[in-house]
Amino acid sequence: MAHREFKDRVYAQFARIGSALSSDKRLELIDLLAQAPRNVEALAAETEMSLANTSQHLQALKAAHLVETERDGTRVVYRLAGDGILDLWLALRGTAERHLAEVGKLVRDYGVEGVPPEKLSRNGVATLVRNDDIVLLDVRPAMEYTHGHIPGAVAMPIEELEARLPELPKDKKIVVYCRGAYCQFADEAVALLRRRGIEAMRLEGGWQEWIAEHPRRENSNALRRGRAIRT
């Protein structure tokens, strides 16, 4: 009896995590919080949900200890509860990629035209940047870049890219990244650059994959630092 009671109770605790992750909207919130802490208003605007729905989803994540909060003045700031939450999200995503053919089909169906299939591997990209062989563009929102970015990357948010094209050197390849493998900011940027006759390609993955692979001191607790994103 003791064995059964223990298993019933401990597996129920494990199921709390599965329950918290069982919403597409909550997964999107985790994906956004992997970039930088945000307040409810900013998250609602990004996900195009109402404040009430956003708050409810965040409370479900908080109840499972997947997110934490702190106050910044009168606003509550949400952040991932630890670096392991990103690992959990990437593991879930990777499992879906391997077992659900629909994921690949959606990527193909919604792909941005004008983007070559080749991507630059994250392995060695830091050396290319240091050697000044490429220009690495971070096209995420400026506050996400400020919170953390690949060393040597230049901040050029997607909405500013076209106006800032004259800033880019004409004799170097441009490599672009954004939030992660399923963020289309980088694809849109590559397509725009190539239409303007600039050699450009996308970095494999993005910021999420980079920090998951580079647990350096400057990235330690990177997902937990930062102040509210004001709207």
WOLIN-V364024 format. One line per field, one symbol per residue. ss: DSSP state (A for helix, B for strand, O for the rest). phi: phi as a letter, one per 40 degrees, with the letter a starting at -180 (. if undefined). A space follows every 10 residues. Layout:
# WOLIN-V364024
ss = ???
phi = ???
This chain:
# WOLIN-V364024
ss = OAAAAAAAAA AAAAAAAAAA OOOAAAAAAA AAAOOOOBBA AAAAAAAOOO AAAAAAAAAA AAAOOOBBBB BBOOBBBBBB OOAAAAAAAA AAAAAAAAAO AAAAAAAAAO OOOOOOOOBB OOOOAAAAAA OOOBBBBBOO OAAAAAAOOO OOOBBOOAAA OAAAAAAOOO OOBBBBBOOO OOOOAAAAAA AAAAAOOOOB BBBOOOAAAA AAAOOOAAAO OOOOOOOOOO O
phi = .ccccccdcc cccccccccc ccbccccccc dccccacacc cccccccfbc dccccccccc ccccfcbbba cbgcbbbbac cicccccccc ccccccccbb cccccccccb cccgbcccbc cccgcccccc cgcbbbbbbc ddccccciac dgcbcaddcb dccbdccccc bbcbbbabci cbccdccccc ccccccgbca acccgacdcc cccbccdccc gccbchbccc b
